[in-house]
Amino acid sequence: MTIREIAERFANVTDVSDPLFVQFDGDHRIGVQKIIKKTLKRLKEENERQHEFFNRFKYEKELWHKGIKYVAGVDEVGRGPLAGPVVAGAAILPSDFDLVDVNDSKQLSDEKRRELVPLIQKEAIAYSCVPISSQIIDEINIYEATRVAMKKAVYKLDPQPGHIIVDAMTIANDIPQTRLIKGDAKSISVAAASILAKVFRDNLMDEYAVQYPRYGFEHNAGYGTKQHLLALAKYGPTPIHRKTFSPVLKTIHH
């Protein structure tokens, strides 16, 4: 059997106990030994990812075992930008949810997040995303605007959750809550919510980039990058800028 044929067979291996390992263990061709080594490395990485994935289900499983059927993960995106809304995402996942790649949205590429969104939406029992505008952020402050977004995102879920896992905040409603620091890396439901919210907000900022082309919103998502700050100094703020945020405020006063 050629090296190429052996490589193709090993590409389909999903377990270290596969008889192929025994079959080719005595084949001392360097190419074959490389294939075996590479396959073992791949299986180890896949196994670790699977293990981490199950760990991110820890909080949900504890709640399900207590008889709470619907557990919602809630997260926000866009507290730091100088422009655009803050967006809260919420997601209720089923116990057989199996998208191993769902993790803290900040650890994923834009391409991966966009690939995951329709898959999460398909598997989720319920999900929602709620934007709160820069005008409201300026009226009530970013912290309160984030809480409003989260509360609305939960309210939009159907069915309503029996428990909420929320990333580093508390939501003003009567539903019992687990508050997790770095929740999007610890809870699969919070991670799913963060991915939905991130892509939802990025899509909005892409639309604003067409409306206000000088600020590079399609690249910076409203964050204070060098290009964004230069455009802000040159052209002043747009209607979607947060007028109470210091770098924007400076340009208004000049």
C-alpha positions in Angstrom: 0.0 0.0 0.0 1.4 3.4 -0.9 2.0 6.1 1.7 -0.8 8.2 0.1 -3.3 5.4 0.5 -2.3 4.8 4.1 -2.6 8.6 4.8 -6.2 8.5 3.4 -7.1 5.6 5.6 -5.6 7.2 8.7 -7.5 10.5 7.9 -10.8 8.7 8.8 -9.5 7.2 12.1 -11.5 8.5 15.1 -10.1 6.3 18.0 -6.7 5.3 19.3 -7.9 1.7 19.5 -8.4 1.6 15.7 -6.8 -1.7 14.3 -4.9 0.4 11.7 -2.4 1.4 14.4 -1.5 -2.3 15.0 -1.6 -3.1 11.3 1.0 -0.5 10.4 3.1 -0.3 13.6 5.7 -2.6 12.1 5.9 -0.5 8.8 9.2 1.3 9.3 8.9 3.6 6.4 9.5 7.2 7.6 6.3 8.4 5.8 4.1 5.8 7.5 5.6 6.6 11.0 4.9 10.3 10.4 1.3 9.5 9.5 0.8 7.5 12.7 2.4 10.2 14.8 0.3 12.9 13.2 -2.9 10.9 13.6 -2.2 10.3 17.3 -1.6 14.0 17.8 -4.9 14.9 16.0 -6.8 12.4 18.2 -5.2 13.8 21.4 -6.2 17.3 20.4 -9.7 16.2 19.5 -10.0 14.4 22.8 -8.9 17.5 24.7 -11.4 19.7 22.8 -14.2 17.2 23.6 -13.1 17.2 27.3 -13.1 21.0 27.5 -16.5 21.1 25.7 -18.0 18.8 28.4 -16.4 20.9 31.1 -18.2 24.0 29.7 -21.5 22.1 30.2 -20.9 21.8 34.0 -23.2 24.5 35.2 -26.0 23.6 32.8 -25.8 19.9 33.8 -26.0 20.8 37.5 -29.2 22.8 36.9 -30.7 20.1 34.6 -30.1 17.5 37.3 -32.1 19.8 39.7 -35.0 19.5 37.3 -34.6 23.0 35.7 -35.4 22.2 32.1 -34.6 25.5 30.4 -31.3 27.2 31.3 -30.4 30.4 29.4 -26.9 31.7 28.9 -26.6 35.5 28.6 -23.7 37.7 27.4 -23.1 41.2 26.1 -20.9 42.6 23.3 -19.9 46.2 22.7 -19.5 47.9 26.1 -16.1 49.4 25.1 -16.6 50.9 21.6 -17.0 54.6 21.0 -19.8 54.0 18.5 -22.7 51.8 17.9 -25.0 49.8 20.2 -24.3 47.5 23.0 -25.9 44.1 22.2 -27.0 41.3 24.6 -27.4 37.8 23.4 -29.3 35.0 25.1 -29.5 31.3 24.3 -31.2 28.2 25.7 -29.5 25.0 24.5 -30.7 21.4 24.5 -28.8 18.7 26.6 -27.7 17.0 23.3 -26.1 20.2 22.0 -22.9 19.0 20.3 -21.2 21.9 18.6 -17.7 21.4 20.1 -16.3 24.6 18.5 -18.7 26.8 20.5 -16.4 28.7 22.9 -15.7 32.3 24.1 -16.4 34.4 21.0 -13.2 36.3 21.5 -11.1 33.2 21.0 -12.8 32.5 17.6 -12.0 34.0 14.2 -14.7 36.1 12.5 -15.1 33.4 9.9 -15.6 30.7 12.6 -18.2 32.8 14.5 -20.2 33.4 11.3 -20.0 29.7 10.4 -21.3 28.8 13.9 -24.3 31.2 14.1 -26.7 29.3 11.8 -25.7 26.0 13.5 -26.4 27.5 17.0 -29.7 28.9 15.8 -30.7 25.5 14.4 -29.8 23.6 17.5 -30.9 26.1 20.2 -34.3 25.7 21.9 -34.5 29.5 21.9 -32.2 32.5 21.3 -32.4 36.3 21.0 -30.3 39.4 20.4 -31.2 42.9 21.6 -29.3 46.1 20.7 -29.5 49.2 22.8 -28.6 52.4 20.9 -25.8 54.9 21.6 -28.5 57.5 22.5 -29.8 55.4 25.3 -26.2 54.5 26.4 -25.6 58.3 26.7 -28.9 58.8 28.6 -28.5 56.0 31.2 -24.8 55.0 31.0 -23.2 51.9 29.5 -23.6 49.7 32.6 -27.3 50.3 32.9 -27.8 50.1 29.1 -26.1 46.6 29.2 -28.4 45.5 31.9 -31.5 46.7 29.9 -30.2 44.8 26.9 -29.7 41.6 28.9 -33.1 41.9 30.5 -34.8 42.4 27.2 -32.9 39.5 25.6 -34.1 37.1 28.3 -37.7 38.5 28.0 -37.7 37.7 24.3 -36.9 34.0 24.9 -39.7 31.5 24.4 -39.9 29.4 26.4 -38.8 31.5 29.4 -35.8 30.0 31.3 -36.0 28.6 34.8 -32.5 29.8 35.4 -30.0 32.2 33.9 -26.2 31.9 33.6 -24.9 35.4 33.0 -21.4 36.7 32.3 -20.2 38.9 35.2 -23.5 40.8 35.6 -26.9 40.5 37.3 -30.1 40.9 35.4 -33.0 42.8 37.0 -35.7 40.1 36.9 -37.1 37.4 39.2 -35.4 34.4 37.5 -32.7 32.7 39.6 -29.2 33.5 38.3 -25.6 32.2 38.3 -23.1 35.0 37.9 -19.9 33.8 36.3 -16.7 35.8 35.8 -15.5 35.0 32.2 -18.7 33.1 31.8 -18.3 32.8 28.0 -15.2 30.6 28.6 -16.9 28.5 31.4 -20.5 28.0 30.2 -21.5 26.7 26.8 -24.8 28.6 26.9 -23.0 31.9 27.6 -20.5 31.1 24.9 -23.3 30.5 22.4 -25.0 33.8 23.4 -21.7 35.7 23.1 -21.2 34.4 19.5 -24.8 35.3 18.5 -24.4 38.8 20.0 -21.0 39.4 18.5 -22.0 38.5 14.9 -25.3 40.4 15.3 -23.4 43.5 16.4 -20.7 43.1 13.7 -23.4 42.9 11.0 -25.0 46.1 12.4 -21.6 47.9 12.3 -21.0 46.7 8.7 -24.3 48.4 7.8 -23.2 51.6 9.6 -19.9 51.5 7.7 -21.9 51.9 4.5 -23.8 54.8 6.0 -20.7 56.5 7.6 -17.8 55.3 5.4 -15.0 57.5 6.9 -14.7 55.8 10.3 -13.7 52.2 9.3 -16.6 50.6 11.3 -16.3 47.5 9.1 -12.8 46.9 10.6 -13.0 48.4 14.1 -16.7 47.7 15.0 -16.8 51.1 16.7 -13.7 50.6 18.9 -11.2 53.4 19.3 -8.6 52.4 16.8 -6.0 54.9 15.4 -8.0 55.2 12.1 -11.2 55.7 14.0 -9.8 58.4 16.3 -8.2 60.3 13.4 -11.5 60.3 11.5 -13.3 61.4 14.7 -10.9 64.3 15.1 -11.2 65.3 11.4 -15.0 64.8 10.8 -16.5 64.9 14.3 -19.0 62.3 15.7 -21.8 60.6 13.8 -25.3 60.1 15.2 -24.2 56.6 16.4 -21.2 57.8 18.4 -21.5 57.7 22.2 -21.3 61.4 23.1 -20.6 60.7 26.8 -17.5 58.6 26.1 -14.3 60.7 26.7 -12.7 60.5 23.2 -16.0 61.5 21.6 -16.7 64.2 24.1 -13.3 65.8 23.4 -14.2 66.2 19.7 -17.5 67.8 20.5 -15.9 70.4 22.8 -13.2 71.4 20.3 
